[in-house]
Amino acid sequence: MLIRRKELLNTEVIQQIVCDRCGRTASPKDAEYEEFIQIRHRGGYASVIGDGTNWSLDVCQHCFVKVFEKYILRYDEE
């Protein structure tokens, strides 16, 4: 037998994401939200960013293509 109780939990939820380049916003309800590119990284030994430095980048798909278009390699998944 399962014995249950109700609890109210305070949960942090994402309201929106903001492009660090152009300022475009999207909420989790928007299709655009799913196309944001998020990078989280910690600089390693001899990193030009700094050893152990944490950094993040949130970029909309439009800015990603504008900045990296000539470097993007498209491929088919096998």
BELCOR-V321150 format. One record per run of one state. SS is the DSSP state (hx for helix, st for strand, lp for the rest). FROM is the first residue (numbers start at 1). TO is the last residue. If there is no record, write none. Layout:
{{SS:FROM:TO} {SS:FROM:TO}}
This chain:
{{lp:1:16} {st:17:18} {lp:19:24} {st:25:26} {lp:27:30} {hx:31:35} {lp:36:36} {st:37:42} {lp:43:53} {st:54:59} {lp:60:60} {hx:61:71} {lp:72:78}}
